[in-house]
Amino acid sequence: MRLTLLGTGNAAQVPVYNCQCVACGRARHTPGFRRGPCSALLEGDGARWLIDAGLPDLAERYPPGSLDGILLTHYHADHAQGLLPLRWGIGMTLPVLGPPDEEGLADLYKHPGILDFSRKLVPFETLALSGRKQSAAMQLTPLPLLHSRLTYGYAIRQGSRGMAYLTDTVGLPGPTASRLSEHPLDLLVLDCTHPPAADMPRNHNDLTRALDIVSMLRPGKAVLTHIGHKLDAFLMEHPGHLPPGVVIGRDGDVFDLGGR
């Protein structure tokens, strides 16, 4: 089971248009510090599923037949906008699984094209992620998160290995935290958009609250994602602020949890 971070930025991405902060300046000069729309590629036992579709060039990145489907956390544009051009493909069907949001994004439901939105995920109901090459052993459980739209995080298990992908959220609902505490997590990928804040943010974790979640769940490794430029700037000024076992995700990072 392997997870590749395709994008680790928030909606503004990094660098932010016309921003002259130290983090945006660094990203303009060093491509490795740039951050695209938050998304990931999940692979295991022959199955390949995209988590979120905010990247605008999905058709170029993933030729026909290279994906088994797309998992959406929610329908904000920075997580689903890549579906708008992709839908106009022909001669195939691509499953899109996500929360039962009646609004969706733009006119995707009205004109889905090759995208199949027929299956809506049910919170806490585990299903097997199928692949075209062979039966998949990955088990997916949708978990409600705290955001301004209906949003799911995902717990994924393959045999004895487990990970959770939790973006966009501010804190965790009690039932979600309880479910995640039932089994050890080898990897936790967690929303952390803002630097430490005195007041509770509205839609996304700040660093203080993200680290509180890490302390509660105690994963083998925690990776922070959905990063804003102000958090990047804060960490440039406070390089030793992260505790052991917690890292800042970068676009292109790969985490391989091995076999069963």
C-alpha positions as CSV (number, residue, x, y, z in Angstrom):
1,M,0.0,0.0,0.0
2,R,1.5,3.3,-1.1
3,L,0.4,6.9,-1.0
4,T,1.9,9.6,-3.2
5,L,1.2,13.3,-2.3
6,L,0.4,15.0,-5.6
7,G,-0.4,18.4,-4.1
8,T,0.0,19.7,-0.5
9,G,-1.2,23.2,-0.7
10,N,-4.4,25.0,0.3
11,A,-6.8,26.7,-2.1
12,A,-4.3,29.6,-2.7
13,Q,-1.4,27.2,-3.3
14,V,2.2,28.2,-2.8
15,P,3.4,30.6,-4.1
16,V,0.4,32.8,-3.6
17,Y,-0.3,35.2,-6.5
18,N,1.5,38.5,-5.9
19,C,2.6,37.6,-2.3
20,Q,6.1,38.7,-1.4
21,C,6.5,36.7,1.8
22,V,9.6,34.6,2.4
23,A,7.8,31.3,1.8
24,C,6.3,32.5,-1.6
25,G,9.7,33.9,-2.6
26,R,11.4,30.6,-1.8
27,A,8.8,28.7,-3.8
28,R,9.2,30.9,-6.8
29,H,13.0,30.2,-6.9
30,T,13.0,26.6,-5.8
31,P,10.3,24.4,-7.4
32,G,10.6,21.8,-4.6
33,F,8.8,24.2,-2.3
34,R,5.8,24.9,-4.6
35,R,2.5,23.5,-3.5
36,G,-0.3,22.5,-5.8
37,P,-4.0,21.6,-5.0
38,C,-4.2,19.1,-2.1
39,S,-4.5,15.6,-3.6
40,A,-2.9,12.1,-3.5
41,L,-2.6,8.8,-5.3
42,L,-3.5,5.6,-3.4
43,E,-2.1,2.3,-4.7
44,G,-2.4,-1.2,-3.4
45,D,-2.9,-4.8,-4.8
46,G,-3.2,-3.5,-8.4
47,A,-5.7,-0.8,-7.5
48,R,-5.0,2.9,-8.2
49,W,-7.3,5.5,-6.9
50,L,-6.9,9.3,-6.9
51,I,-7.9,11.1,-3.7
52,D,-9.3,14.4,-4.8
53,A,-9.3,16.0,-8.2
54,G,-8.1,19.6,-7.9
55,L,-5.2,19.2,-10.3
56,P,-6.3,20.8,-13.6
57,D,-4.3,18.4,-15.9
58,L,-5.7,15.0,-14.9
59,A,-6.2,13.9,-18.5
60,E,-2.5,14.5,-19.3
61,R,-1.3,12.9,-16.0
62,Y,-3.4,9.8,-16.1
63,P,-4.0,8.1,-19.5
64,P,-7.2,6.1,-20.0
65,G,-7.1,2.9,-17.9
66,S,-4.5,4.1,-15.5
67,L,-7.0,4.9,-12.7
68,D,-9.6,2.7,-11.1
69,G,-11.6,5.7,-9.8
70,I,-11.5,8.9,-7.8
71,L,-12.2,9.5,-4.2
72,L,-13.5,12.9,-3.3
73,T,-13.2,14.3,0.2
74,H,-15.7,17.1,-0.8
75,Y,-16.8,19.4,-3.6
76,H,-14.9,22.6,-3.0
77,A,-13.3,23.7,-6.3
78,D,-9.7,23.1,-5.2
79,H,-10.5,19.5,-4.6
80,A,-12.8,18.8,-7.6
81,Q,-12.1,21.3,-10.4
82,G,-10.0,18.8,-12.4
83,L,-13.2,16.8,-13.1
84,L,-14.7,19.6,-15.2
85,P,-12.5,18.9,-18.3
86,L,-12.0,15.2,-17.6
87,R,-15.7,14.4,-17.9
88,W,-15.7,15.1,-21.6
89,G,-13.8,12.0,-22.4
90,I,-15.4,9.3,-24.5
91,G,-15.7,5.5,-24.6
92,M,-15.2,4.7,-20.9
93,T,-16.6,5.2,-17.4
94,L,-14.7,6.5,-14.4
95,P,-16.2,6.0,-10.9
96,V,-16.2,9.0,-8.6
97,L,-16.9,8.2,-4.9
98,G,-17.5,10.8,-2.3
99,P,-19.9,12.3,0.2
100,P,-23.6,12.7,-0.7
101,D,-23.4,16.4,-1.4
102,E,-26.5,17.4,-3.3
103,E,-24.9,20.5,-4.8
104,G,-21.7,18.9,-6.2
105,L,-19.6,21.3,-8.2
106,A,-20.9,23.5,-11.0
107,D,-22.9,21.4,-13.5
108,L,-21.0,18.1,-12.9
109,Y,-24.1,16.2,-11.9
110,K,-26.1,17.6,-14.8
111,H,-23.4,16.8,-17.4
112,P,-21.2,14.1,-15.9
113,G,-19.9,12.7,-19.1
114,I,-17.7,9.7,-18.4
115,L,-17.9,10.3,-14.6
116,D,-20.1,8.0,-12.6
117,F,-21.4,9.6,-9.5
118,S,-24.0,7.0,-8.8
119,R,-22.4,5.5,-5.7
120,K,-22.4,7.8,-2.6
121,L,-20.3,6.7,0.3
122,V,-21.9,6.1,3.8
123,P,-20.0,7.3,6.8
124,F,-18.3,4.6,8.8
125,E,-19.4,1.9,6.2
126,T,-16.3,0.1,5.1
127,L,-16.0,-1.1,1.5
128,A,-13.3,-2.8,-0.6
129,L,-11.5,-0.7,-3.2
130,S,-11.5,-2.7,-6.4
131,G,-8.9,-2.7,-9.0
132,R,-8.9,-3.8,-12.7
133,K,-5.8,-6.0,-12.4
134,Q,-6.9,-8.1,-9.4
135,S,-9.1,-8.1,-6.3
136,A,-8.0,-5.4,-4.0
137,A,-7.3,-6.0,-0.3
138,M,-7.5,-2.3,0.6
139,Q,-10.4,-1.5,2.8
140,L,-11.8,2.1,2.8
141,T,-13.9,3.7,5.6
142,P,-15.3,7.2,5.0
143,L,-15.1,9.4,8.1
144,P,-17.0,12.7,8.6
145,L,-14.8,15.8,9.2
146,L,-15.5,19.3,10.4
147,H,-15.6,21.7,7.4
148,S,-17.9,24.2,5.7
149,R,-19.2,21.6,3.3
150,L,-20.0,17.9,3.8
151,T,-16.5,16.4,3.9
152,Y,-15.1,12.9,4.4
153,G,-11.7,11.8,5.4
154,Y,-10.6,8.2,4.7
155,A,-9.2,5.4,6.8
156,I,-7.5,2.8,4.6
157,R,-6.3,-0.6,5.7
158,Q,-4.5,-3.4,3.9
159,G,-4.0,-6.4,6.2
160,S,-2.3,-5.2,9.3
161,R,-1.2,-1.8,7.9
162,G,-3.4,1.3,8.2
163,M,-3.4,5.0,7.2
164,A,-5.8,7.9,7.5
165,Y,-6.1,10.8,5.1
166,L,-7.9,13.7,6.8
167,T,-8.2,17.0,4.9
168,D,-10.1,19.5,5.1
169,T,-11.0,19.7,8.8
170,V,-10.7,21.8,12.0
171,G,-10.5,19.3,14.8
172,L,-12.2,15.9,14.5
173,P,-15.8,14.9,15.3
174,G,-16.0,12.6,18.3
175,P,-17.2,9.5,16.4
176,T,-14.4,9.9,13.8
177,A,-11.8,10.2,16.5
178,S,-13.2,7.1,18.2
179,R,-13.1,5.1,15.0
180,L,-9.5,6.1,14.2
181,S,-8.5,5.1,17.7
182,E,-9.7,1.5,17.2
183,H,-6.6,0.4,15.2
184,P,-3.0,1.6,15.1
185,L,-2.2,4.0,12.3
186,D,1.1,3.6,10.5
187,L,0.6,6.9,8.6
188,L,-1.6,9.9,9.3
189,V,-1.9,12.6,6.6
190,L,-3.6,15.6,8.3
191,D,-4.9,19.0,7.4
192,C,-2.7,21.8,8.8
193,T,-3.2,25.0,7.0
194,H,-2.4,27.7,9.5
195,P,0.5,28.6,11.9
196,P,-0.3,28.4,15.6
197,A,-3.4,30.5,16.3
198,A,-4.9,31.8,19.6
199,D,-8.5,31.4,18.4
200,M,-10.1,28.4,16.8
201,P,-9.8,28.6,13.0
202,R,-13.0,28.3,11.0
203,N,-12.3,25.6,8.4
204,H,-8.8,24.2,8.8
205,N,-6.4,23.1,11.5
206,D,-3.7,25.4,12.7
207,L,-0.5,23.8,13.8
208,T,-1.5,23.7,17.5
209,R,-4.7,21.8,16.8
210,A,-3.1,19.5,14.3
211,L,-0.4,18.5,16.8
212,D,-3.2,17.9,19.4
213,I,-4.8,15.4,16.9
214,V,-1.4,13.7,16.3
215,S,-0.9,13.4,20.1
216,M,-4.4,11.8,20.4
217,L,-4.1,9.3,17.6
218,R,-0.3,8.5,18.0
219,P,0.4,7.3,14.5
220,G,3.7,5.8,13.5
221,K,4.3,8.9,11.2
222,A,2.3,12.1,10.8
223,V,2.5,14.1,7.6
224,L,0.9,17.6,7.5
225,T,-0.8,18.7,4.3
226,H,-3.1,21.4,2.9
227,I,-0.4,23.9,3.9
228,G,-0.8,27.6,3.6
229,H,2.0,30.0,2.8
230,K,1.9,31.6,6.3
231,L,2.5,28.2,7.9
232,D,5.5,27.7,5.5
233,A,6.8,31.1,6.6
234,F,6.3,30.3,10.3
235,L,8.3,27.0,10.0
236,M,11.1,28.8,8.1
237,E,11.4,31.0,11.2
238,H,10.9,28.2,13.7
239,P,12.6,25.2,12.1
240,G,12.6,23.1,15.3
241,H,8.9,23.5,16.1
242,L,7.7,20.1,14.9
243,P,8.0,17.1,17.3
244,P,9.7,13.8,16.3
245,G,7.6,11.7,13.9
246,V,5.8,14.8,12.4
247,V,6.8,16.1,9.0
248,I,5.6,18.7,6.5
249,G,4.4,17.1,3.3
250,R,5.9,18.1,0.0
251,D,4.4,17.6,-3.5
252,G,5.7,14.3,-4.8
253,D,6.4,12.7,-1.4
254,V,5.9,8.9,-1.4
255,F,5.0,6.8,1.6
256,D,5.2,3.1,1.2
257,L,3.6,1.0,3.9
258,G,4.7,-2.3,2.4
259,G,2.7,-5.5,2.1
260,R,0.4,-7.2,4.5
